[in-house]
Amino acid sequence: MLPRRRFRLDRIFAIYMPFGECVCVSIVTFNSAAYITRCLEAVLAQEDAHLEVVVVDNASSDNTRQCLQPFEGRIRAIYNNR
């Protein structure tokens, strides 16, 4: 098995799989409605990569959940209620 490289940018984690296999991006968010749309647009704009994007919302009390709805089908969203 080939080695994987892990990158951390604030709360965005990506595991790079060489040879064009898959890039998994995990985004953990809490009350990030002001930023999550721009963040997801930037991640999904990446070219030449098969992406799997997982967003974990840790019981946000703002409208983060509503901001994630337009991205359904392109991301996997996990909602923690508490």
C-alpha positions in Angstrom: 0.0 0.0 0.0 1.3 3.4 -0.9 1.8 6.0 1.9 -0.8 8.6 2.5 -0.1 12.2 3.2 -2.3 14.1 5.7 -2.8 17.9 5.6 -4.4 20.0 8.2 -5.8 23.5 7.5 -7.6 24.9 10.6 -10.5 22.5 10.9 -10.2 21.1 7.4 -8.5 17.7 7.1 -7.6 16.1 3.8 -6.0 12.8 3.0 -4.2 12.8 -0.3 -4.1 9.4 -2.1 -1.5 9.4 -4.8 -2.2 8.4 -8.5 -5.6 10.1 -8.6 -7.5 7.8 -6.4 -9.5 9.8 -3.9 -9.2 12.9 -1.8 -11.3 12.8 1.4 -12.0 16.2 3.0 -13.5 16.3 6.5 -14.8 19.6 7.7 -15.9 20.0 11.3 -18.1 23.0 11.9 -19.8 24.8 14.8 -21.8 28.0 14.1 -20.0 28.6 10.8 -22.8 29.8 8.6 -20.9 32.9 7.6 -18.0 30.8 6.3 -19.2 27.3 5.3 -20.6 28.2 1.9 -17.4 29.8 0.7 -15.4 27.0 2.2 -17.4 24.3 0.4 -17.3 26.2 -2.9 -13.5 26.4 -2.7 -13.1 22.7 -1.9 -15.6 21.5 -4.6 -13.9 23.8 -7.2 -10.7 21.6 -7.1 -10.0 20.1 -10.5 -8.4 16.8 -11.3 -9.4 15.2 -8.0 -12.1 12.7 -7.1 -13.4 14.2 -3.9 -15.3 12.9 -1.0 -16.4 15.7 1.3 -17.7 15.0 4.8 -19.1 17.9 6.9 -19.8 17.3 10.6 -22.0 20.0 12.2 -21.5 20.0 15.9 -25.0 21.2 17.0 -24.7 24.7 15.5 -27.3 27.2 16.7 -27.1 29.4 13.7 -28.3 28.5 10.2 -25.3 26.3 9.2 -27.6 23.4 8.4 -29.5 25.5 5.9 -26.3 26.6 4.3 -25.3 23.0 3.7 -28.6 22.1 2.0 -27.6 23.4 -1.5 -24.6 21.1 -1.5 -26.6 17.9 -0.8 -25.6 15.3 -3.3 -22.1 16.6 -3.5 -21.2 16.3 0.2 -22.1 14.0 3.1 -23.4 15.9 6.0 -23.5 14.6 9.6 -25.5 16.5 12.1 -24.8 16.2 15.9 -27.7 17.4 17.9 -25.9 18.1 21.1 
